[in-house]
Amino acid sequence: MSLSDLANIGGFVSSLAVLISLVYLALQIRQSAKNQKAAIHNERNGHLLEMLATTYSDKQIMDVCMRGLNADTTLSPVERNQFVHVQICMFNFYQEYFLMFKDGMVDKARYAHTMNT
């Protein structure tokens, strides 16, 4: 076997090694993207649950929210302010969720489910 034959075999083996490492890298990137989406989903879900638990575990705030959603004109200025701030939190959450969907960090099924809920 000549030196050029060995060089050709070495070139083939190195090309094969590069191909294998590229396939492995592609799989790693795909898995990393899935893990990142799962982490984002868990964090988003945690924020939503925390916000809902904080808002709706307080009977007084729950009453203000229900009255505000029913367009109760007897809300005091303090109650109107409470209602507006709860709504701002909700709108900010949905805005952020929409932007995450547009950036591809939330899949279509999860986005549709949240919007329908």
CORKAJO-V648261 format. One record per run of one state. SS is the DSSP state (H for helix, E for strand, L for the rest). FROM is the first residue (numbers start at 1). TO is the last residue. If there is no record, write none. Layout:
ss=SS from=FROM to=TO
ss=SS from=FROM to=TO
This chain:
ss=L from=1 to=2
ss=H from=3 to=56
ss=L from=57 to=58
ss=H from=59 to=69
ss=L from=70 to=76
ss=H from=77 to=102
ss=L from=103 to=107
ss=H from=108 to=116
ss=L from=117 to=117
